[in-house]
């Protein structure tokens, strides 16, 4: 088998308390200070405090030790130094400076289908429980050379290319349209994390709750992407990146890892098929790109 999912993300943030509060309100469970869990994925976000924001590690899950050995061999053939143990490996993607760890990890259970009203009682339509993300769906990293960095993930880790959108490769493990994305940026930065919820209603309800009393959090949404067909709502987190609520029935309907292979002759697809008007002309520009002094760290190339 192959690598099959993003297990977790580790990052450093300038204001740990404020960032933790944001992700608690997003619906993640804080199991210990700076450690957050989803409903199905367990502990998937690890935060610690530092002077500047930094993407420390992306943890990827594989089925067994044979996968670890295969990935190790492919990375070494690319000239990447690999730290090995029996059930895991770690290597630094050379363009971004982000550490990628691959270990044996269980596959997640199938996500429950969206619930639907079973009677004409209108109170069934009024959500009263907070939104709880099911899992971390994808991580998007900005870096200075997406084509060079892409080789690490496709030739080394064994991901597949789904599409190019706004100049970056959208890469997947299996039936999700994308799990790791690289976008052009003048420095290494976290662009966004995406948290899958149970329905488009939860995207809308979650986004509405997040901006109530905090209008500065709103970035873009509600909308629907073109390439992946995901419904989305992007929110600004206190560390200068974005957090996305998303839902997609297309990922659930994909019948295998080849479903998202680009069709020959397919032109560029729009970032959004439809979306509510954004407050800014470029709503998804991370804080580090607006104020480059915030992002001068070891991953800069």
Backbone as CSV, one residue per row, in Angstrom:
resi,resn,N_x,N_y,N_z,CA_x,CA_y,CA_z,C_x,C_y,C_z
1,UNK,0.830,-1.190,0.000,0.000,0.000,0.000,0.875,1.255,0.000
2,UNK,0.269,2.424,0.328,0.995,3.690,0.224,0.678,4.582,1.416
3,UNK,1.323,5.757,1.450,0.905,6.777,2.410,-0.552,7.135,2.129
4,UNK,-1.331,7.382,3.189,-2.772,7.497,2.959,-3.444,8.718,3.562
5,UNK,-2.771,9.484,4.456,-3.461,10.664,4.995,-2.476,11.577,5.715
6,UNK,-2.910,12.824,5.912,-2.200,13.725,6.815,-2.651,13.391,8.223
7,UNK,-1.703,13.002,9.064,-2.021,12.651,10.443,-2.123,13.908,11.303
8,UNK,-1.151,14.820,11.146,-1.168,16.013,11.999,-0.260,17.086,11.426
9,UNK,-0.407,18.276,11.981,0.441,19.420,11.656,0.977,19.999,12.954
10,UNK,2.282,20.323,12.958,2.902,20.996,14.097,3.362,22.369,13.646
11,UNK,2.988,23.397,14.398,3.360,24.762,14.038,3.717,25.574,15.276
12,UNK,4.484,26.648,15.046,4.789,27.621,16.080,4.030,28.902,15.780
13,UNK,3.542,29.544,16.845,2.721,30.746,16.687,3.166,31.801,17.690
14,UNK,3.027,33.086,17.354,3.499,34.144,18.257,2.653,34.324,19.521
15,UNK,1.350,34.102,19.444,0.478,34.287,20.602,-0.281,32.991,20.829
16,UNK,0.288,32.124,21.658,-0.281,30.787,21.832,-1.679,30.843,22.445
17,UNK,-1.881,31.651,23.458,-3.184,31.698,24.113,-4.288,32.117,23.147
18,UNK,-4.028,33.161,22.385,-5.039,33.662,21.452,-5.312,32.648,20.339
19,UNK,-4.260,31.993,19.863,-4.430,31.015,18.786,-5.163,29.783,19.296
20,UNK,-4.852,29.351,20.506,-5.572,28.217,21.096,-7.054,28.536,21.246
21,UNK,-7.359,29.727,21.674,-8.762,30.120,21.836,-9.489,30.056,20.502
22,UNK,-8.848,30.497,19.435,-9.443,30.456,18.101,-9.791,29.021,17.709
23,UNK,-8.844,28.086,17.906,-9.088,26.717,17.451,-10.058,25.972,18.369
24,UNK,-10.142,26.361,19.634,-11.211,25.818,20.474,-12.563,26.261,19.938
25,UNK,-12.667,27.526,19.568,-13.932,28.034,19.042,-14.237,27.458,17.663
26,UNK,-13.209,27.069,16.927,-13.424,26.410,15.632,-14.084,25.048,15.815
27,UNK,-13.973,24.493,17.011,-14.606,23.209,17.295,-13.647,22.081,17.570
28,UNK,-12.329,22.361,17.606,-11.371,21.327,17.946,-11.335,21.132,19.460
29,UNK,-11.034,19.923,19.889,-10.945,19.619,21.316,-9.501,19.788,21.772
30,UNK,-9.289,20.663,22.741,-7.934,20.869,23.269,-7.668,19.818,24.347
31,UNK,-6.876,18.808,23.998,-6.616,17.703,24.917,-5.545,18.051,25.942
32,UNK,-4.645,18.942,25.591,-3.675,19.548,26.506,-3.298,20.874,25.868
33,UNK,-2.595,21.723,26.606,-2.347,23.061,26.079,-1.614,22.988,24.734
34,UNK,-2.267,23.532,23.700,-1.676,23.577,22.374,-1.854,22.319,21.544
35,UNK,-2.541,21.312,22.056,-2.778,20.067,21.319,-4.272,19.919,21.078
36,UNK,-4.652,19.725,19.801,-6.062,19.752,19.425,-6.435,18.499,18.645
37,UNK,-7.631,17.996,18.934,-8.118,16.762,18.323,-9.404,17.007,17.551
38,UNK,-9.598,16.191,16.504,-10.846,16.162,15.746,-11.648,14.936,16.158
39,UNK,-12.869,14.834,15.653,-13.759,13.730,16.025,-13.192,12.388,15.583
40,UNK,-12.729,12.290,14.342,-12.252,11.017,13.804,-10.733,10.891,13.796
41,UNK,-10.033,12.014,13.654,-8.588,11.956,13.436,-7.739,11.971,14.683
42,UNK,-8.357,12.178,15.859,-7.561,12.266,17.075,-6.764,13.557,17.107
43,UNK,-5.617,13.545,17.759,-4.803,14.750,17.899,-4.138,15.087,16.564
44,UNK,-4.551,16.219,15.986,-4.118,16.554,14.630,-3.478,17.923,14.498
45,UNK,-3.472,18.714,15.557,-2.848,20.030,15.509,-2.063,20.246,16.799
46,UNK,-0.766,20.590,16.626,0.115,20.831,17.764,0.699,22.235,17.636
47,UNK,0.434,23.068,18.634,0.883,24.449,18.621,1.838,24.694,19.781
48,UNK,2.891,25.475,19.525,3.764,25.964,20.585,4.096,27.412,20.279
49,UNK,4.599,28.115,21.277,4.811,29.554,21.129,6.230,29.851,20.665
50,UNK,6.357,30.832,19.790,7.652,31.295,19.306,7.495,32.741,18.856
51,UNK,8.610,33.412,18.642,8.557,34.810,18.236,7.912,34.978,16.873
52,UNK,8.173,34.026,15.960,7.637,34.112,14.599,6.851,32.850,14.264
53,UNK,5.852,32.951,13.399,5.126,31.746,12.982,6.028,30.835,12.158
54,UNK,5.822,29.541,12.303,6.653,28.577,11.575,5.878,27.281,11.370
55,UNK,6.007,26.693,10.180,5.504,25.348,9.928,6.626,24.390,10.325
56,UNK,6.410,23.621,11.373,7.470,22.762,11.900,7.449,21.388,11.240
57,UNK,6.284,20.737,11.245,6.238,19.348,10.770,4.869,18.994,10.223
58,UNK,4.864,18.275,9.117,3.673,17.609,8.596,3.879,16.116,8.824
59,UNK,2.951,15.497,9.534,3.029,14.071,9.841,2.086,13.328,8.906
60,UNK,2.615,12.348,8.190,1.878,11.585,7.186,1.777,10.138,7.649
61,UNK,0.633,9.518,7.421,0.415,8.134,7.812,0.602,7.165,6.654
62,UNK,1.216,6.001,6.939,1.379,4.920,5.966,0.835,3.634,6.569
63,UNK,0.623,2.626,5.725,-0.014,1.400,6.192,0.910,0.491,6.992
64,UNK,2.165,0.336,6.546,3.035,-0.609,7.235,4.500,-0.251,7.001
65,UNK,5.380,-1.041,7.598,6.814,-0.771,7.537,7.365,-0.870,6.125
66,UNK,6.736,-1.674,5.284,7.197,-1.761,3.890,7.029,-0.424,3.174
67,UNK,5.922,0.270,3.470,5.719,1.598,2.887,6.818,2.554,3.344
68,UNK,7.158,2.472,4.626,8.207,3.344,5.163,9.515,3.091,4.419
69,UNK,9.840,1.839,4.212,11.083,1.498,3.510,11.058,1.988,2.064
70,UNK,9.914,1.827,1.392,9.802,2.275,-0.002,9.961,3.794,-0.095
71,UNK,9.288,4.523,0.799,9.370,5.983,0.774,10.786,6.437,1.086
72,UNK,11.425,5.779,2.040,12.801,6.118,2.382,13.716,5.968,1.172
73,UNK,13.564,4.862,0.451,14.391,4.646,-0.728,14.170,5.687,-1.801
74,UNK,12.923,6.072,-2.018,12.629,7.072,-3.050,13.199,8.434,-2.660
75,UNK,13.057,8.816,-1.395,13.607,10.098,-0.952,15.127,10.117,-1.077
76,UNK,15.765,9.030,-0.686,17.220,8.976,-0.779,17.690,9.044,-2.235
77,UNK,16.899,8.473,-3.152,17.257,8.559,-4.575,17.159,9.985,-5.099
78,UNK,16.375,10.824,-4.409,16.280,12.243,-4.767,17.379,13.074,-4.106
79,UNK,18.232,12.419,-3.315,19.298,13.135,-2.619,18.871,13.749,-1.312
80,UNK,17.730,13.303,-0.762,17.220,13.831,0.496,17.712,12.956,1.648
81,UNK,18.267,13.559,2.672,18.705,12.823,3.856,17.491,12.356,4.642
82,UNK,17.529,11.101,5.091,16.394,10.495,5.781,16.842,9.943,7.128
83,UNK,16.058,10.253,8.181,16.236,9.623,9.489,15.268,8.453,9.560
84,UNK,15.766,7.246,9.828,14.933,6.047,9.777,14.828,5.346,11.110
85,UNK,13.654,4.784,11.373,13.482,3.776,12.407,12.612,2.685,11.795
86,UNK,12.301,1.662,12.553,11.572,0.532,11.985,10.200,0.934,11.454
87,UNK,9.524,1.841,12.160,8.133,2.159,11.801,7.929,3.616,11.436
88,UNK,9.013,4.368,11.191,8.842,5.775,10.835,10.084,6.297,10.135
89,UNK,9.928,7.452,9.502,11.051,8.168,8.925,10.770,9.649,9.036
90,UNK,11.804,10.428,8.936,11.664,11.886,8.911,12.659,12.440,7.917
91,UNK,12.213,13.445,7.168,13.071,14.098,6.184,12.615,15.543,6.054
92,UNK,13.543,16.419,5.727,13.235,17.833,5.557,13.063,18.128,4.075
93,UNK,11.890,18.654,3.714,11.689,19.079,2.319,12.638,20.250,2.074
94,UNK,13.541,20.153,1.092,14.643,21.108,1.010,14.279,22.526,0.599
95,UNK,13.185,22.730,-0.089,12.818,24.084,-0.507,12.216,24.865,0.657
96,UNK,11.226,24.274,1.302,10.505,24.964,2.373,11.197,24.862,3.722
97,UNK,11.997,23.817,3.913,12.585,23.571,5.218,11.626,22.916,6.190
98,UNK,10.461,22.462,5.702,9.467,21.818,6.559,9.836,20.348,6.734
99,UNK,9.814,19.894,7.984,10.073,18.494,8.294,8.811,17.680,7.988
100,UNK,8.990,16.569,7.285,7.892,15.655,6.996,8.212,14.324,7.663
101,UNK,7.316,13.893,8.531,7.477,12.611,9.226,6.438,11.641,8.694
102,UNK,6.860,10.430,8.393,5.960,9.383,7.926,6.043,8.233,8.919
103,UNK,4.897,7.809,9.431,4.888,6.677,10.356,3.687,5.788,10.054
104,UNK,3.733,4.573,10.564,2.600,3.667,10.416,1.430,4.224,11.229
105,UNK,0.292,4.383,10.576,-0.890,4.957,11.233,-2.134,4.265,10.702
106,UNK,-3.106,4.096,11.564,-4.364,3.477,11.164,-5.121,4.372,10.190
107,UNK,-5.850,3.737,9.306,-6.758,4.485,8.442,-7.973,4.932,9.256
108,UNK,-8.511,6.087,8.904,-9.645,6.612,9.644,-10.926,5.891,9.241
109,UNK,-11.882,5.765,10.159,-13.162,5.154,9.793,-13.914,6.026,8.798
110,UNK,-14.808,5.396,8.088,-15.604,6.128,7.096,-16.410,7.211,7.784
111,UNK,-16.452,8.383,7.157,-17.180,9.504,7.751,-18.687,9.282,7.652
112,UNK,-19.426,9.658,8.681,-20.879,9.471,8.626,-21.505,10.357,7.563
113,UNK,-22.555,9.876,6.884,-23.224,10.725,5.890,-23.956,11.864,6.580
114,UNK,-24.185,12.967,5.843,-24.929,14.082,6.449,-26.307,13.622,6.916
115,UNK,-26.722,14.107,8.066,-28.046,13.754,8.573,-29.096,14.614,7.877
116,UNK,-30.285,14.076,7.750,-31.393,14.807,7.121,-32.601,14.745,8.039
117,UNK,-33.447,15.774,7.992,-34.656,15.738,8.824,-35.511,14.512,8.507
118,UNK,-36.090,13.928,9.518,-36.948,12.753,9.327,-38.418,13.063,9.563
119,UNK,-38.702,14.338,9.846,-40.095,14.739,10.046,-40.243,16.194,9.618
120,UNK,-41.467,16.701,9.719,-41.739,18.081,9.320,-41.557,19.063,10.470
121,UNK,-40.976,18.607,11.561,-40.748,19.493,12.708,-39.612,20.461,12.374
122,UNK,-39.945,21.752,12.310,-38.936,22.730,11.886,-37.791,22.867,12.877
123,UNK,-38.002,22.466,14.126,-36.899,22.582,15.089,-35.749,21.659,14.723
124,UNK,-36.006,20.619,13.905,-34.915,19.755,13.432,-33.937,20.512,12.554
125,UNK,-34.382,21.623,11.965,-33.547,22.368,11.044,-32.688,23.405,11.752
126,UNK,-32.895,23.609,13.033,-32.168,24.636,13.776,-31.046,23.972,14.552
127,UNK,-29.814,24.254,14.149,-28.674,23.613,14.796,-28.421,24.266,16.152
128,UNK,-28.274,23.439,17.171,-28.008,23.941,18.512,-26.647,23.508,19.040
129,UNK,-26.091,22.436,18.494,-24.788,21.945,18.945,-23.673,22.630,18.151
130,UNK,-22.535,22.893,18.787,-21.416,23.493,18.041,-20.879,22.543,16.978
131,UNK,-20.304,23.100,15.946,-19.695,22.301,14.884,-18.411,21.668,15.408
132,UNK,-18.216,20.376,15.131,-17.002,19.663,15.504,-16.359,19.104,14.233
133,UNK,-15.218,19.627,13.797,-14.562,19.076,12.610,-14.286,17.583,12.750
134,UNK,-14.504,16.867,11.647,-14.286,15.422,11.642,-12.813,15.068,11.559
135,UNK,-12.069,15.804,10.723,-10.657,15.484,10.534,-9.959,16.641,9.847
136,UNK,-8.634,16.622,9.911,-7.813,17.547,9.136,-7.740,17.011,7.718
137,UNK,-8.279,17.779,6.760,-8.340,17.307,5.376,-7.105,17.633,4.568
138,UNK,-6.631,18.886,4.675,-5.437,19.239,3.912,-4.683,20.388,4.562
139,UNK,-3.415,20.481,4.172,-2.503,21.508,4.632,-1.936,22.199,3.407
140,UNK,-1.919,23.526,3.417,-1.429,24.301,2.279,-0.246,25.142,2.742
141,UNK,0.899,24.936,2.084,2.150,25.596,2.457,2.618,26.467,1.299
142,UNK,2.996,27.696,1.595,3.621,28.566,0.610,5.123,28.369,0.631
143,UNK,5.749,28.365,-0.554,7.205,28.241,-0.617,7.709,28.896,-1.901
144,UNK,9.006,29.027,-2.005,9.594,29.823,-3.085,9.718,29.083,-4.410
145,UNK,9.649,27.757,-4.423,9.799,26.989,-5.666,8.895,25.767,-5.588
146,UNK,7.657,25.921,-6.038,6.688,24.836,-5.879,7.036,23.636,-6.753
147,UNK,7.672,23.848,-7.887,8.001,22.722,-8.764,9.083,21.842,-8.152
148,UNK,10.083,22.455,-7.550,11.119,21.670,-6.882,10.552,20.952,-5.669
149,UNK,9.764,21.650,-4.888,9.187,21.042,-3.693,8.200,19.928,-4.057
150,UNK,7.516,20.061,-5.175,6.554,19.051,-5.614,7.214,17.683,-5.774
151,UNK,8.454,17.647,-6.261,9.139,16.366,-6.471,9.270,15.579,-5.177
152,UNK,9.513,16.277,-4.077,9.634,15.612,-2.784,8.362,14.829,-2.470
153,UNK,7.207,15.450,-2.688,5.944,14.833,-2.298,5.463,13.801,-3.317
154,UNK,5.667,14.053,-4.604,5.172,13.121,-5.621,6.164,11.995,-5.871
155,UNK,7.418,12.338,-6.147,8.416,11.310,-6.426,8.889,10.613,-5.150
156,UNK,8.920,11.349,-4.036,9.421,10.783,-2.793,8.341,10.145,-1.935
157,UNK,7.371,10.933,-1.502,6.320,10.424,-0.619,5.342,9.528,-1.369
158,UNK,5.168,9.781,-2.675,4.277,8.941,-3.479,2.891,9.495,-3.667
159,UNK,2.730,10.823,-3.523,1.422,11.440,-3.736,1.112,11.522,-5.231
160,UNK,-0.135,11.808,-5.551,-0.563,11.987,-6.935,-0.984,13.436,-7.151
161,UNK,-0.791,13.923,-8.371,-1.179,15.283,-8.729,-2.632,15.298,-9.186
162,UNK,-3.426,16.183,-8.591,-4.822,16.327,-9.005,-5.000,17.474,-9.987
163,UNK,-4.526,18.669,-9.618,-4.713,19.857,-10.442,-3.670,20.902,-10.081
164,UNK,-3.540,21.886,-10.967,-2.869,23.132,-10.625,-3.939,24.204,-10.471
165,UNK,-3.880,24.932,-9.371,-4.805,26.030,-9.132,-3.987,27.197,-8.606
166,UNK,-4.215,28.383,-9.152,-3.480,29.612,-8.817,-1.980,29.352,-8.677
167,UNK,-1.448,28.588,-9.640,-0.009,28.408,-9.737,0.592,27.340,-8.865
168,UNK,-0.232,26.553,-8.166,0.320,25.563,-7.251,-0.224,24.170,-7.487
169,UNK,0.604,23.130,-7.233,0.137,21.751,-7.369,-0.715,21.324,-6.180
170,UNK,-1.882,20.765,-6.485,-2.779,20.196,-5.492,-2.576,18.682,-5.523
171,UNK,-2.078,18.114,-4.439,-1.644,16.718,-4.422,-2.468,15.914,-3.419
172,UNK,-2.642,14.629,-3.720,-3.512,13.796,-2.887,-2.845,12.451,-2.584
173,UNK,-3.372,11.807,-1.555,-2.989,10.434,-1.253,-3.948,9.452,-1.907
174,UNK,-5.253,9.648,-1.695,-6.220,8.685,-2.218,-7.424,9.396,-2.819
175,UNK,-8.585,9.348,-2.177,-9.797,9.844,-2.843,-10.138,11.292,-2.516
176,UNK,-9.489,11.927,-1.538,-9.637,13.378,-1.392,-9.001,14.053,-2.598
177,UNK,-9.582,15.162,-3.047,-8.983,15.878,-4.176,-7.580,16.361,-3.851
178,UNK,-7.356,16.830,-2.624,-6.015,17.260,-2.227,-5.832,17.113,-0.729
179,UNK,-4.616,16.763,-0.353,-4.228,16.654,1.055,-3.063,17.568,1.411
180,UNK,-2.169,17.792,0.452,-1.078,18.753,0.612,-1.021,19.602,-0.645
181,UNK,-0.924,20.910,-0.447,-0.875,21.861,-1.562,0.334,22.765,-1.358
182,UNK,0.996,23.097,-2.469,2.098,24.058,-2.454,1.689,25.268,-3.275
183,UNK,1.817,26.452,-2.698,1.486,27.683,-3.409,2.708,28.585,-3.485
184,UNK,2.875,29.304,-4.589,4.024,30.217,-4.698,3.959,31.307,-3.639
185,UNK,5.092,31.546,-2.976,5.185,32.579,-1.944,6.637,33.034,-1.855
186,UNK,6.870,34.238,-1.384,8.243,34.746,-1.292,9.018,34.183,-0.110
187,UNK,8.365,33.386,0.739,9.014,32.757,1.878,8.176,31.541,2.270
188,UNK,8.720,30.700,3.132,7.947,29.572,3.644,6.909,30.071,4.640
189,UNK,5.664,29.617,4.473,4.595,30.012,5.386,3.474,28.998,5.323
190,UNK,2.675,28.981,6.381,1.442,28.207,6.346,0.363,29.076,5.724
191,UNK,-0.208,28.616,4.609,-1.311,29.351,4.001,-2.610,29.031,4.731
192,UNK,-2.972,27.734,4.767,-4.154,27.379,5.561,-4.194,25.896,5.880
193,UNK,-4.981,25.599,6.895,-5.384,24.233,7.189,-6.868,24.121,6.882
194,UNK,-7.308,22.918,6.498,-8.712,22.711,6.137,-9.289,21.590,6.972
195,UNK,-10.429,21.880,7.594,-11.046,20.976,8.556,-12.389,20.524,8.018
196,UNK,-12.506,19.223,7.748,-13.726,18.699,7.132,-14.838,18.589,8.166
197,UNK,-16.021,19.050,7.778,-17.205,18.938,8.624,-18.242,18.081,7.910
198,UNK,-19.391,17.878,8.555,-20.323,16.866,8.092,-21.296,17.263,7.007
199,UNK,-21.387,18.547,6.665,-22.346,18.979,5.655,-22.051,20.434,5.284
200,UNK,-22.642,20.887,4.199,-22.505,22.295,3.828,-23.201,23.176,4.863
201,UNK,-24.244,22.651,5.491,-24.911,23.398,6.560,-23.932,23.671,7.701
202,UNK,-23.082,22.700,8.031,-22.102,22.905,9.095,-21.032,23.919,8.686
203,UNK,-20.682,23.962,7.398,-19.759,25.001,6.930,-20.348,26.376,7.209
204,UNK,-21.613,26.558,6.810,-22.259,27.851,7.003,-22.491,28.188,8.459
205,UNK,-22.950,27.225,9.238,-23.211,27.474,10.649,-21.903,27.749,11.392
206,UNK,-20.860,26.938,11.115,-19.583,27.133,11.786,-18.972,28.477,11.474
207,UNK,-18.982,28.862,10.190,-18.431,30.157,9.815,-19.174,31.309,10.453
208,UNK,-20.505,31.199,10.493,-21.320,32.247,11.097,-20.990,32.404,12.577
209,UNK,-20.858,31.278,13.276,-20.537,31.336,14.699,-19.150,31.917,14.947
210,UNK,-18.186,31.609,14.065,-16.815,32.089,14.263,-16.698,33.600,14.101
211,UNK,-17.507,34.194,13.234,-17.372,35.637,13.017,-18.322,36.452,13.884
212,UNK,-19.213,35.784,14.616,-20.103,36.509,15.506,-19.287,37.149,16.629
213,UNK,-19.265,38.451,16.658,-18.437,39.172,17.619,-16.992,39.302,17.200
214,UNK,-16.608,38.656,16.081,-15.229,38.717,15.573,-15.248,38.897,14.049
215,UNK,-15.765,40.005,13.548,-15.846,40.181,12.090,-14.480,40.175,11.419
216,UNK,-13.425,40.481,12.158,-12.080,40.502,11.587,-11.599,39.109,11.189
217,UNK,-12.268,38.085,11.666,-11.871,36.714,11.301,-12.302,36.329,9.892
218,UNK,-13.311,36.984,9.369,-13.857,36.577,8.070,-12.856,36.849,6.949
219,UNK,-12.623,35.837,6.106,-11.767,36.008,4.928,-12.571,35.825,3.646
220,UNK,-13.197,34.632,3.479,-13.929,34.378,2.238,-14.863,33.192,2.442
221,UNK,-16.095,33.333,1.969,-17.054,32.263,2.057,-18.420,32.852,2.396
222,UNK,-19.401,32.093,2.286,-19.529,30.724,1.866,-19.331,30.655,0.347
223,UNK,-18.726,29.551,-0.132,-18.532,29.399,-1.562,-18.265,27.955,-1.913
224,UNK,-18.032,27.714,-3.220,-17.712,26.363,-3.693,-16.566,26.429,-4.683
225,UNK,-15.530,25.636,-4.429,-14.352,25.620,-5.289,-14.654,24.979,-6.642
226,UNK,-13.818,25.327,-7.632,-13.991,24.784,-8.967,-13.380,23.410,-9.150
227,UNK,-12.109,23.238,-8.827,-11.416,21.982,-9.102,-11.893,20.848,-8.196
228,UNK,-11.970,21.105,-6.905,-12.295,20.042,-5.946,-13.784,19.917,-5.666
229,UNK,-14.563,20.952,-5.978,-16.003,21.023,-5.683,-16.284,21.145,-4.192
230,UNK,-15.265,21.442,-3.381,-15.486,21.626,-1.943,-16.305,22.892,-1.677
231,UNK,-17.236,22.802,-0.738,-17.841,23.993,-0.151,-16.871,24.536,0.891
232,UNK,-16.745,25.862,1.003,-15.710,26.416,1.879,-16.177,27.663,2.607
233,UNK,-15.480,27.929,3.695,-15.509,29.221,4.398,-14.145,29.370,5.065
234,UNK,-13.402,30.427,4.681,-12.066,30.678,5.213,-12.124,31.730,6.308
235,UNK,-11.378,31.461,7.372,-11.307,32.352,8.524,-9.854,32.659,8.838
236,UNK,-9.568,33.895,9.243,-8.211,34.302,9.592,-7.901,33.867,11.018
237,UNK,-6.797,33.139,11.187,-6.423,32.786,12.552,-5.449,33.824,13.119
238,UNK,-5.245,33.864,14.426,-4.421,34.919,15.030,-2.939,34.845,14.687
239,UNK,-2.501,33.724,14.088,-1.085,33.566,13.760,-0.770,33.928,12.318
240,UNK,-1.745,34.492,11.597,-1.483,34.992,10.253,-1.810,34.042,9.127
241,UNK,-2.345,32.854,9.426,-2.759,31.905,8.394,-4.286,31.847,8.365
242,UNK,-4.829,30.909,7.598,-6.271,30.739,7.501,-6.655,29.342,7.966
243,UNK,-7.855,29.228,8.496,-8.469,27.939,8.800,-9.733,27.843,7.959
244,UNK,-9.920,26.714,7.317,-11.051,26.521,6.402,-11.973,25.427,6.936
245,UNK,-13.241,25.755,7.084,-14.259,24.716,7.182,-14.561,24.266,5.755
246,UNK,-14.644,22.947,5.531,-15.025,22.515,4.186,-15.834,21.229,4.255
247,UNK,-16.592,21.025,3.187,-17.325,19.777,3.004,-17.361,19.482,1.516
248,UNK,-17.249,18.199,1.155,-17.354,17.823,-0.251,-17.938,16.433,-0.386
249,UNK,-19.080,16.337,-1.052,-19.609,15.010,-1.367,-18.829,14.376,-2.515
250,UNK,-18.079,15.179,-3.283,-17.301,14.623,-4.389,-16.188,13.716,-3.878
251,UNK,-15.520,14.106,-2.799,-14.510,13.225,-2.211,-15.128,11.886,-1.815
252,UNK,-16.331,11.930,-1.258,-16.994,10.705,-0.813,-17.408,9.832,-1.996
253,UNK,-17.710,10.470,-3.142,-18.160,9.723,-4.318,-17.005,9.201,-5.165
254,UNK,-15.803,9.731,-4.968,-14.645,9.274,-5.751,-14.454,7.773,-5.542
255,UNK,-14.331,7.040,-6.642,-14.324,5.576,-6.551,-12.928,4.975,-6.479
256,UNK,-11.911,5.785,-6.396,-10.554,5.250,-6.306,-9.534,6.352,-6.476
257,UNK,-8.239,6.024,-6.302,-7.196,7.060,-6.330,-6.973,7.705,-7.694
258,UNK,-7.563,7.142,-8.762,-7.368,7.729,-10.094,-8.494,8.685,-10.466
259,UNK,-9.500,8.797,-9.616,-10.673,9.612,-9.925,-10.302,11.047,-10.266
260,UNK,-9.332,11.624,-9.545,-9.000,13.033,-9.703,-7.860,13.280,-10.685
261,UNK,-7.381,12.238,-11.388,-6.313,12.480,-12.364,-6.785,13.496,-13.397
262,UNK,-5.962,14.509,-13.694,-6.394,15.544,-14.645,-6.708,14.959,-16.017
263,UNK,-7.813,15.387,-16.610,-8.185,14.941,-17.953,-7.400,15.743,-18.980
264,UNK,-6.875,15.081,-20.037,-6.136,15.817,-21.085,-6.985,16.922,-21.692
265,UNK,-6.377,18.082,-21.893,-7.072,19.191,-22.514,-7.948,19.997,-21.589
266,UNK,-7.994,19.624,-20.320,-8.806,20.398,-19.377,-8.131,21.733,-19.098
267,UNK,-8.863,22.806,-19.254,-8.312,24.127,-18.994,-8.288,24.444,-17.515
268,UNK,-7.778,25.625,-17.190,-7.740,26.054,-15.797,-9.159,26.205,-15.266
269,UNK,-9.385,25.675,-14.100,-10.683,25.804,-13.455,-10.660,26.992,-12.503
270,UNK,-11.804,27.653,-12.307,-11.818,28.811,-11.408,-11.578,28.392,-9.969
271,UNK,-11.019,29.292,-9.184,-10.838,29.004,-7.761,-12.192,28.748,-7.115
272,UNK,-13.192,29.540,-7.478,-14.537,29.346,-6.950,-15.547,29.385,-8.089
273,UNK,-16.463,28.426,-8.088,-17.572,28.436,-9.039,-18.568,29.515,-8.632
274,UNK,-18.786,29.614,-7.328,-19.599,30.698,-6.767,-19.110,30.953,-5.341
275,UNK,-19.322,32.171,-4.884,-18.921,32.533,-3.521,-19.534,33.875,-3.171
276,UNK,-19.746,34.084,-1.895,-20.183,35.404,-1.451,-19.051,36.394,-1.686
277,UNK,-19.363,37.659,-1.920,-18.308,38.633,-2.210,-17.304,38.720,-1.057
278,UNK,-16.016,38.749,-1.412,-14.975,38.892,-0.400,-14.835,40.360,-0.005
279,UNK,-14.337,40.594,1.202,-14.157,41.961,1.668,-12.951,42.626,1.014
280,UNK,-12.010,41.803,0.514,-10.796,42.334,-0.086,-10.642,41.778,-1.496
281,UNK,-9.870,42.478,-2.321,-9.642,42.020,-3.693,-8.914,40.688,-3.712
282,UNK,-7.952,40.499,-2.807,-7.235,39.235,-2.677,-7.449,38.723,-1.245
283,UNK,-8.540,37.982,-1.019,-8.927,37.659,0.352,-8.039,36.627,1.037
284,UNK,-7.278,35.841,0.269,-6.522,34.751,0.871,-5.018,34.978,0.827
285,UNK,-4.597,36.208,1.043,-3.172,36.519,1.162,-2.795,36.432,2.634
286,UNK,-1.895,35.500,3.017,-1.540,35.354,4.432,-0.873,36.604,4.988
287,UNK,-0.969,36.752,6.293,-0.417,37.922,6.968,1.075,38.070,6.705
288,UNK,1.796,36.959,6.617,3.248,37.026,6.408,3.608,37.647,5.070
289,UNK,2.733,37.524,4.071,3.013,38.119,2.769,2.644,39.596,2.743
290,UNK,1.804,40.021,3.684,1.491,41.443,3.796,2.574,42.162,4.597
291,UNK,3.206,41.441,5.520,4.254,42.014,6.372,5.425,41.035,6.406
292,UNK,6.276,41.024,5.366,7.316,40.007,5.238,8.262,39.901,6.424
293,UNK,8.358,40.936,7.229,9.266,40.876,8.368,8.858,39.784,9.357
294,UNK,7.567,39.367,9.309,7.104,38.330,10.223,7.598,36.952,9.841
295,UNK,8.090,36.792,8.631,8.394,35.447,8.145,9.837,35.312,7.710
296,UNK,10.755,35.638,8.558,12.167,35.449,8.248,12.683,34.374,9.192
297,UNK,12.642,33.148,8.726,13.005,32.034,9.585,13.850,31.011,8.853
298,UNK,14.111,29.847,9.482,15.016,28.868,8.916,14.501,28.234,7.634
299,UNK,13.169,28.310,7.377,12.644,27.736,6.166,12.725,28.653,4.967
300,UNK,13.185,29.876,5.135,13.243,30.814,4.008,14.338,30.410,3.052
301,UNK,14.012,30.447,1.774,14.988,30.065,0.742,15.048,31.163,-0.305
